[in-house]
Amino acid sequence: MSIKNLFVIGAGFMGMGIAQNAITSGIHVTVYDITEDSLIKGRKTVENMLQKNVKKGKMTEASMQDAVSRLNTTTVISDCKDADFIIEAAPENEGLKISIMEEIDKYAKADAIISSNTSSISITTLASHLKNPSRFVGMHFFSPVPLLNLLEVVKGLQTSKQTIEETLSFGEQLGKVCILSKDEPGFIVNRMLIPMLNEAFFLIERGVGSIEEIDLGMRLGLNHPMGPLELVDMIGLDVELAVMEVLYSEIGDPKYRPAVLLRRMVAAGHLGRKTGRGFYIYHEDGTRTPNLDLL
């Protein structure tokens, strides 16, 4: 089926990225968050990104205005009642996500598909808190959502075949290339990515290479578009720590045990681009320099 109305929970970087992707695909979107300030900020971010696309000639002013007209915001979670599809994009915290699922379940249409953008938490566990877990599925988008074409669709033990088929169809409607994963910790991509990121943290801890050298090595040696340290700065160190904690707890393999350096940086509030300081320091003029305090 073709999805016409999408409800996104969370006006953060991921939630607004999903919303932007959807409105430019012709889908009407309502974004929910608990504060009006978060919604105003999120909407402004989307408008700024679309305006940049206009300036680059990637879309017309008319198409931008058309897309923006499909974006609505709300602080009332029961507004999900008319949505065909619901995507939760709240922080990577199992308790928080469960509480959201239980609240959404009170108002969602019986035939609406409910999904989570979690990158590590069990889809089967989240589904167990819904009246009809067969309509629940994982949708792991990649950041920044409007630019990265991959979507991991994750099947919980209770997820029905119909739900999977409709979710894959919706992913294609959003212009994504979909891959299907079992409900294993980290799914497919993070299961491979996390040990690589963690090893980069260990290299900094042990002074094997500098921040810039490690990133340059990955970019030029393996042809990655970004090095591991600049990547984790973009995603958020707190997000990566949360994912690692889940993987290490569920799998127990030492390669998923978060480096002490990562724990210390999160404790210090050095979370990457969003705080202006991570493995790099981000300056007001748009430049960045390595965080030499880590060496």
C-alpha positions as CSV (number, residue, x, y, z in Angstrom):
1,M,0.0,0.0,0.0
2,S,1.1,3.6,-0.5
3,I,1.6,5.5,2.8
4,K,-0.1,8.9,2.8
5,N,0.2,10.0,6.5
6,L,3.3,9.5,8.6
7,F,3.7,10.2,12.3
8,V,7.2,10.7,13.6
9,I,8.0,10.7,17.3
10,G,11.0,12.9,18.2
11,A,12.1,16.2,16.6
12,G,15.8,15.5,17.0
13,F,18.3,15.1,14.2
14,M,17.1,11.7,13.2
15,G,13.4,12.4,13.5
16,M,13.5,15.6,11.4
17,G,15.7,13.8,8.9
18,I,13.1,11.2,8.5
19,A,10.4,13.9,8.2
20,Q,12.4,15.7,5.5
21,N,12.9,12.6,3.6
22,A,9.1,11.8,3.7
23,I,7.8,15.3,2.8
24,T,10.1,15.4,-0.2
25,S,8.6,12.0,-1.2
26,G,5.1,13.4,-1.3
27,I,4.0,12.1,2.2
28,H,2.2,14.2,4.8
29,V,4.1,14.1,8.0
30,T,3.3,15.1,11.6
31,V,6.2,15.3,14.0
32,Y,5.6,14.9,17.7
33,D,7.8,16.1,20.5
34,I,7.1,17.0,24.2
35,T,8.1,20.7,23.8
36,E,7.1,23.3,21.3
37,D,10.7,24.7,21.3
38,S,12.0,21.4,20.0
39,L,9.4,21.4,17.2
40,I,10.2,25.0,16.2
41,K,13.9,24.2,16.1
42,G,13.3,21.0,14.2
43,R,11.1,22.6,11.6
44,K,13.6,25.4,11.1
45,T,16.3,22.8,10.5
46,V,14.3,21.1,7.7
47,E,13.4,24.4,6.1
48,N,17.1,25.5,6.1
49,M,18.2,22.2,4.6
50,L,15.6,22.4,1.8
51,Q,16.6,26.0,1.1
52,K,20.2,24.9,0.7
53,N,19.0,22.4,-1.9
54,V,17.2,25.2,-3.7
55,K,20.4,27.2,-3.8
56,K,22.3,24.2,-5.1
57,G,19.7,23.7,-7.9
58,K,18.6,20.4,-6.5
59,M,15.0,21.5,-6.2
60,T,12.9,24.5,-7.1
61,E,11.5,27.1,-4.7
62,A,8.0,25.8,-5.6
63,S,8.8,22.2,-4.9
64,M,10.4,23.3,-1.6
65,Q,7.3,25.2,-0.5
66,D,5.1,22.2,-1.6
67,A,7.2,19.9,0.6
68,V,7.1,22.2,3.6
69,S,3.3,22.4,3.3
70,R,3.2,18.7,4.1
71,L,5.0,19.1,7.4
72,N,3.0,19.5,10.6
73,T,4.1,19.4,14.3
74,T,2.3,18.6,17.5
75,T,2.8,18.2,21.3
76,V,-0.3,16.0,21.5
77,I,0.7,12.3,21.0
78,S,-2.9,11.2,20.4
79,D,-2.6,13.0,17.0
80,C,-1.1,9.7,15.8
81,K,-4.7,8.4,15.5
82,D,-4.9,9.2,11.7
83,A,-1.5,8.0,10.7
84,D,-0.9,5.0,8.4
85,F,2.6,4.6,9.6
86,I,4.3,5.6,12.9
87,I,8.1,5.9,13.4
88,E,9.5,6.3,16.9
89,A,12.8,8.2,16.7
90,A,13.4,9.0,20.4
91,P,16.8,8.6,22.1
92,E,18.4,5.1,22.4
93,N,16.9,4.3,25.8
94,E,14.9,1.1,26.1
95,G,12.7,2.3,29.0
96,L,11.8,5.5,27.2
97,K,11.0,3.7,24.0
98,I,8.7,1.2,25.8
99,S,6.8,4.0,27.5
100,I,6.3,5.6,24.1
101,M,5.1,2.3,22.6
102,E,2.6,1.9,25.4
103,E,1.3,5.4,24.9
104,I,1.1,5.2,21.1
105,D,-0.8,1.9,21.4
106,K,-3.7,3.7,23.0
107,Y,-4.4,5.9,20.0
108,A,-3.0,4.3,16.8
109,K,-5.3,2.9,14.2
110,A,-5.7,-0.9,14.3
111,D,-4.1,-1.3,10.9
112,A,-1.3,1.3,11.4
113,I,2.2,0.0,11.3
114,I,4.3,1.0,14.3
115,S,8.1,1.1,14.0
116,S,11.2,2.1,15.9
117,N,14.3,3.7,14.5
118,T,16.4,2.0,17.2
119,S,19.9,1.0,16.1
120,S,20.4,-1.7,18.7
121,I,17.4,-2.4,21.0
122,S,15.5,-5.6,20.5
123,I,12.5,-5.2,18.2
124,T,10.9,-8.3,19.8
125,T,11.2,-6.8,23.2
126,L,9.6,-3.5,22.1
127,A,6.9,-5.3,20.2
128,S,5.9,-7.2,23.3
129,H,4.5,-4.0,24.8
130,L,1.9,-3.6,22.1
131,K,-1.6,-5.2,21.8
132,N,-0.8,-6.4,18.3
133,P,3.0,-7.0,18.1
134,S,2.6,-8.4,14.5
135,R,2.2,-4.8,13.3
136,F,5.5,-3.7,14.8
137,V,8.8,-3.6,12.9
138,G,12.3,-2.0,13.1
139,M,13.3,0.7,10.7
140,H,16.9,1.7,11.2
141,F,17.7,4.8,9.1
142,F,21.2,6.1,8.7
143,S,22.4,9.6,9.3
144,P,21.9,12.1,7.7
145,V,18.7,10.4,6.6
146,P,18.0,12.6,3.5
147,L,21.4,11.8,2.0
148,L,22.0,8.1,2.9
149,N,20.0,5.7,0.9
150,L,20.2,2.6,3.1
151,L,17.4,1.4,5.4
152,E,17.6,-1.6,7.7
153,V,14.2,-3.3,8.1
154,V,14.3,-5.5,11.2
155,K,11.9,-8.4,11.8
156,G,11.0,-9.2,15.3
157,L,9.8,-12.7,16.3
158,Q,6.2,-11.5,16.2
159,T,6.4,-9.3,13.1
160,S,4.0,-10.5,10.4
161,K,5.0,-11.2,6.8
162,Q,2.5,-8.5,5.7
163,T,4.1,-5.9,7.9
164,I,7.5,-6.6,6.5
165,E,6.2,-6.4,2.9
166,E,4.4,-3.1,3.6
167,T,7.5,-1.7,5.4
168,L,9.8,-2.6,2.5
169,S,7.3,-1.0,0.1
170,F,7.3,2.2,2.3
171,G,11.1,2.2,2.3
172,E,11.0,2.2,-1.5
173,Q,8.5,5.0,-1.4
174,L,11.0,7.0,0.6
175,G,13.6,6.2,-2.1
176,K,15.6,3.9,0.2
177,V,17.5,0.7,-0.6
178,C,16.2,-1.8,2.0
179,I,18.0,-4.7,3.6
180,L,16.2,-7.1,5.9
181,S,17.8,-8.2,9.2
182,K,16.8,-10.6,11.9
183,D,16.4,-9.2,15.4
184,E,20.0,-9.7,16.5
185,P,21.8,-7.1,18.7
186,G,23.1,-4.4,16.4
187,F,21.3,-5.9,13.4
188,I,23.6,-5.9,10.3
189,V,25.5,-2.6,10.0
190,N,26.1,-1.7,13.6
191,R,27.2,-5.3,14.3
192,M,30.1,-4.7,11.9
193,L,30.6,-1.0,12.5
194,I,30.8,-0.8,16.3
195,P,34.0,-2.9,16.7
196,M,35.7,-0.7,14.1
197,L,34.7,2.5,15.9
198,N,35.8,1.0,19.3
199,E,39.2,0.1,17.9
200,A,39.7,3.7,16.7
201,F,39.1,4.8,20.3
202,F,41.6,2.3,21.6
203,L,44.2,3.6,19.0
204,I,43.7,7.1,20.5
205,E,44.0,5.8,24.1
206,R,47.3,4.0,23.3
207,G,48.8,6.9,21.2
208,V,49.1,4.7,18.1
209,G,48.1,7.5,15.8
210,S,46.7,11.1,15.9
211,I,43.0,11.9,15.5
212,E,43.6,13.2,12.0
213,E,45.9,10.3,10.9
214,I,43.3,7.7,12.0
215,D,40.6,9.4,10.1
216,L,42.8,10.0,7.0
217,G,43.9,6.4,7.1
218,M,40.3,5.2,6.9
219,R,39.3,7.7,4.2
220,L,42.3,7.1,1.9
221,G,43.2,3.5,2.8
222,L,39.7,2.1,2.7
223,N,37.9,4.7,0.6
224,H,35.4,5.6,3.3
225,P,33.8,9.0,3.0
226,M,34.5,9.7,6.6
227,G,36.9,8.5,9.2
228,P,35.7,6.7,12.3
229,L,36.3,9.7,14.7
230,E,34.6,12.3,12.6
231,L,31.7,9.8,12.0
232,V,31.1,9.3,15.7
233,D,31.3,13.1,16.2
234,M,28.5,13.4,13.7
235,I,26.3,10.7,15.2
236,G,26.9,11.7,18.8
237,L,29.2,9.9,21.3
238,D,26.3,9.4,23.7
239,V,24.4,7.6,21.0
240,E,27.3,5.3,20.1
241,L,27.9,4.5,23.8
242,A,24.3,3.5,24.3
243,V,24.5,1.2,21.3
244,M,27.8,-0.4,22.5
245,E,26.3,-0.9,26.0
246,V,23.4,-2.9,24.4
247,L,25.7,-5.0,22.2
248,Y,28.1,-5.7,25.0
249,S,25.3,-6.6,27.4
250,E,23.5,-8.9,25.0
251,I,26.5,-10.5,23.2
252,G,29.2,-10.4,25.9
253,D,32.1,-10.3,23.4
254,P,34.9,-8.0,24.6
255,K,35.1,-6.4,21.1
256,Y,31.9,-4.6,22.0
257,R,33.0,-3.4,25.4
258,P,33.1,0.4,25.2
259,A,36.6,2.0,25.5
260,V,37.2,3.9,28.7
261,L,38.0,7.0,26.6
262,L,34.4,7.0,25.2
263,R,32.9,6.6,28.6
264,R,34.9,9.5,29.9
265,M,34.1,11.8,27.0
266,V,30.4,11.2,27.4
267,A,30.6,11.8,31.1
268,A,32.3,15.1,30.4
269,G,29.6,16.1,28.0
270,H,31.9,16.0,24.9
271,L,29.4,14.5,22.6
272,G,30.6,15.6,19.2
273,R,29.2,18.2,16.8
274,K,26.0,18.8,18.8
275,T,28.0,20.1,21.8
276,G,30.9,21.6,19.8
277,R,33.5,19.3,21.2
278,G,34.2,15.6,20.7
279,F,37.2,14.1,18.9
280,Y,37.3,17.5,17.1
281,I,36.5,21.0,18.4
282,Y,34.0,22.7,16.2
283,H,34.4,26.5,15.9
284,E,31.8,29.2,15.2
285,D,33.4,30.0,11.8
286,G,32.6,26.4,10.6
287,T,36.2,25.1,11.0
288,R,37.3,22.3,13.2
289,T,40.6,21.3,14.9
290,P,41.6,18.0,16.6
291,N,40.8,17.8,20.4
292,L,44.4,17.7,21.6
293,D,43.2,17.2,25.2
294,L,42.6,13.5,24.3
295,L,46.2,12.9,23.2
